[in-house]
């Protein structure tokens, strides 16, 4: 490829000036080529990098020449997948590549960078090593049943298991924090028309995103905006006011509101601070999913005669117009998410990582419950190790790999 494209073989790991020619020998462009012999490359395979001038036409001509010489277009995530298959990255590190690209703030960039450097993987590997040591002790009792296991050995196994349970819980806590950092907290603003949902969205976002008028039903569709609350991404979704209506367009907006509520992590139920919770508000509450956390936000406190009460875990008093109480609302959002703003060592985890950690945690708790039955305990420890190993790709089905890497962009 290098000889046909440039007429020379570049020196390994050196930037070499070259002219790129087509099949007739006509120069397409000139630039640099870098040759990385296997296994000293990102993918672990021979890699030839071609650096040409930016420009759609010239790059298309250069790409067409490469395809004529036998190359093919990369599939989504193919380079990172090859790096994983050639043991240059484990699966958690490979996923960190796309997390780094998609990071929406500096905290996410730092966390993805730590995962890419292997910090998350090393934490998982340490858990697996401790599990293996514990399994060796337990299974030794099964392999040599004639040997008497003394009380000291049993106590050491129990202590090791309890310590492992605590260690998994700590990694899971950091992963859950990182998952929030990656996906954000989905918060829906719900309530009757004209209670100030759009005004609150604009106040939190710091800009005029939604149209605000005194006419009920102005918002007819969902408006989504991501804001930062003490470093936590919060996806605020403004919705159509919930009421009975004959307006076809508004009714579609109300249907979308209920759909957004079903997918939310938290609902802010806005009510008018002058009237408090009305029967109409109670009907909205009755239709909310029972499992869904909610905070009642009393808006328009600037129009009340008496002072607003202090915020509680379930209630916040604000004025979206003046900004009163907004900081208290931000603090409540942070507390509802369990977010710790000072966290610097969180892992930018994905849902499959959380599921695997929770599965391992459950298996370890089951192992503790049957610690007097070595056979059952050994099986639960094996299941816990299998769950943890899926995170780094030690045990991963090919169809899962296809699903993971298909979400990457071309050329990554």
ABEGO torsion letter per residue (X at the ends): XAAAAAGBBBBBGBBBBBBBBBAAGBBABBBBBBBBBOABBAAGBBBBBBBBBBEAAAAAAAAAAAAAAGBBBBBBGAAAAAAAAAGABBAAAAAAAAAAAABABAAAAAAAAAAAAGAAAAAAAAAAAAAAAAAAAAAAAAABAABBBBAAAAAAAAAAAAAAAAAAAAAAAAAAAAAAAAAEBBBBBBEBBGAGAAAAAAAAAGBBABBBBABBGABABBBBBBBBBGGBBBBBBBBBBBBBBABAAAAAAAAAAAAAAAABABBBBBBBAAAEBBAAAAAAAAABBAABBBBBBBBGAAABABBBBBBBAABBBBBAAAGBGAAAAAAAAAAAAGBBAABAABBBBBAAAAAAAAAAAAAAAAAAAAAABAAAAAAAAAAAAAAAAAAAGABBBAAAAAAAAAABBBGX
